[in-house]
């Protein structure tokens, strides 16, 4: 990827940044020039992410805690504003999945996926929203998944939660258009701990596991690069014209920067946004 400083003098917040895609997102934002606040539960891994961010020549702060807690979100945003400056970008990356048949899952465990995948993003949005509205600008990226529109066996909580997150993105894009805030649901595709857990999980049907594993077999590094390329387009404002949309991994395809540039705004989102602005 060509390196730019499109986010010079901006501040980003990334949840679930201790490893995997969250770490990749944080480092890539730093390469774009943004100072970054990172949050997760793992102290040692979050330390490593912070070191990698700072190695790109920008400032980084870290807040350790449970992503679902409002006090953790508020503390991270407050420290980011105090030490780095107003928050320009929020990346809601933290997530979890189930991986067992509904009949074999306790309702508490099933609902815990919603706590992380839906409640937590809403909590962090609420934390950054006052500052973004006051400044009349901001960008929020909610990390979703094609699972939100695909009925995957043994992932009823994950699929349902990602559907809810994608719809939350669309609803808030309508509500916050007049405040100058854009929201995108981003479905990355990359070989991470979460994806490995899927094809190593004996509770998942064997055919599904094999197909999932095969989808990463040919070029896992290239798949990661494609996700980061599209993430950069979204994070730097290249998809603001389709605020409220889902971009990224789809069944059988993956959006590119060129695809996004050609896309037109969702007419339903535009119609409801116009109603609120009239």
N, C-alpha and C positions, 0 to 999 in steps of 0.2 A: 504494500500500500504506500502510495506517495504520502509523505508527511506534510501536513499543513499546520498552521497555527490559527485555525478558524475560530478557536475558542479562547484566544488570548485574553487575559484579564477577566475571564468568566469563572464561575464557581459551580461545581457539580457535586451532587450527593449520590452515592451508589450504595444500595443495600445488598446484603449477601455477597460482600466483596472479598471474602477470605480466600476463595479459590475459584477454579473453573471460570465460567463466563463472567461472573461478577468481577473477578480480578482482571480478566482481559479487558472488560469495559473500562474499568478504572484507569488502567495503564494507557489504553488508547485515548481516553479523554485527556490524560496528561500530555500525551504526544501532540494533541491538538492545542495545547497551551493552557488548559483549564487547571486551576487548583481544585483538589478533590478531597471531599470528606467521605470516609468509608465506614461502614458499620457491618458487624456480624457478631456471632457468639464466640468464635475461636480466637483467642488472644494471639497465639503464636502465628497462626496463618494470616491474621489481619496485620500483624507487624510486618510480615514479609511483603504483603501487598503494599503497605505504606512505603517500605523501602524501594520497591519497584517504581512506584509513582514518583517519589522524590528523585529517583535516578534520572527521570526525564526533565529535571530542572524546575519543578513546580512544588508548591507547598501541599502538604497533606496532613489531615487530622484524622483520628480514628476514635470511634465510640463503640465500645463492646457492650452487647446486650441483646435481649430478645426483640426481634423485629416487630412482634405483634404489640409491644407495649408502647403506649402513647408517650410515657415519660422518656423512653429511650429515643424515640423519634424527635421529640421536642428538644432534648439535650443535644442531639447531633446537629439539628438545624441551628439551634442557638449558638453552639460553638463554631459552626461553619460561618455564620454571619459575623460573630465577634472577631474571629481570627483570620478569616479568608475574605469575607465580603458577602454581599447579598447573593442568595442562591438563584442561579439562572436555569439550572437543569437538575431534575430529579430522575434517577433511574431506579425504578422499583424492580430489582432483580431477584431478591430472595424468594425462594419457593420450595415446595415439597410435593411429593406424590404419594399415592397409596400403593397399589401393587398387589392387591389380593381381591378375591371375589367379595362382592358386597355382603353376601350371606356369612362370610367368614371374618368380617370386620366389625369391631364394636363401633357404635355410633359416635362415641367420643373420639376414637381414632379417625373415623371418617370425617368428622367435622373439623378436626385439627388441621386438615389440609385447607379448608376454607379460611381458617384463622390466619394461616401464613400466606395463602395465595390471593385472598380477597381483602380480608380485614386489614392486614398489614399494609398493602398498597394504599388503601383508603386512609389509614392512619398517617402515613408519611405525606400523602397529598395534603391532608388537613394541616400538617405541620408547616409545609412550605407555602401554602396558599395565601395567607395574609400578606407575606412579603412580596410575592409575585403580583398579587392584585394591586398592592400599593404602588408598585413600580410600573404596572401596566404591561408586563412582559414575563415570559417564562415558558419553559418547555418541560413536559413530563413524558417519560417513556416507561410504559408498563410492559414488562416482559411476559408475554403470553405464549400461546402454542397452538398449532393446528389441531391439537387434541380438543380444543374448545368447540370444534365443529365435526369431530370424528368420534364415533362410539367405540372406544377401546375397551375390551373386556379387562376386568381387574383394575381399571383406573376410573371408576365412576366418579370419585371425589375430584380427582385431578381434572378430568374432562369438564365436569360441571363448574369447577372453580375457574378454570381458564375461560370458559364461555362467559361466566359472570364478569371476569376482569376485562375481557374484550368489550363487553357491553357497557361496563362502567366507564371505560375509556371513551366510547362514543357519546354516552350521555353527558359526561363532564365536558367533552369538547364543545357540545352545543351550549351548555351553561356558561362556559368560561371564554367563549369566543370574544365577547365584548370587552373582556379584561386583557386581551392580548396574549392569552395563554393557549398553547397548542398541546394536544395530547395524542400520542400514537401508541397502539398496541403492536409490539414487535415480537415475532416468533422466530428466534434464532434456531439454527441447527448446528450442533457441534457434539463431539464425543466428550462427554463429561461424566462425573461420578453418577449423576442421575440417569444418563442414558445407558451407561454400563450396567447399572442396577436393573434396568429393564430386561436386557437380554441375558442376564445371569440369574434371573428370578425364576425358580422352578414353578412358581404358582401361575406364571404366564404361559399360555398355550405354546407348544414347541414351535409350531409354524410361524406364529407371530414373533417369537424371539429370534428365529433364524432370519426372517425377513428384515427385522429391525437391525440386527447385527450386520447383515449384508449391505444395508444402505450406507454404512460407514466404512466398508472394507476397502474400497478402491482408493479413496483420497481423503482421509480424515483431516489432514492439514489444509487441503484446499477448501473443504467444507467449512472449517473454522474461519478461514480467510474471507470466504463469501459472506459469512455472518457478520464479521467485523467490518467489512466494507459497507454493508447495508446499515449497520449500526451507526457508523460514522456519518452517513448521509442523513439519517434521522436526527442524530444528536446535534448536528451542525445546522439544522434548519432546512435541509433539502426536501423534507416531506411535509413541511408546515401547511402547504396548500391542500393536503388531504387529511388535515387534522381530524381525529376521530376514527381513522381507518385502522385496519389490521394489515401489517406488512410483514413479509418474511417467508417463513416455511409454510408451504401449502401442500396438500396431498398431490404428489407428483411433480411439484415445481418449487422454485424459490425466486422471490422477487429480486431484481437487480436494481441498481441505481437508475438505469435507463428506463426500466419498467415504471419506477416511481415517478420519474420526470414526466412520463407520458400520461400518468393517471389523472383523471378529473376528480374534483371533489364529489363526495357522496351526496346525491341530490336530496336524500332524506335529511341528512345532517344539515345541509345548507338551508333547507326549507324551515326547519325548526329553529336554527340559529337566527334566521331572518325574522321569524316571529318574535323572538325574545328581544331583538334589537329595534323592532318597530315601535 
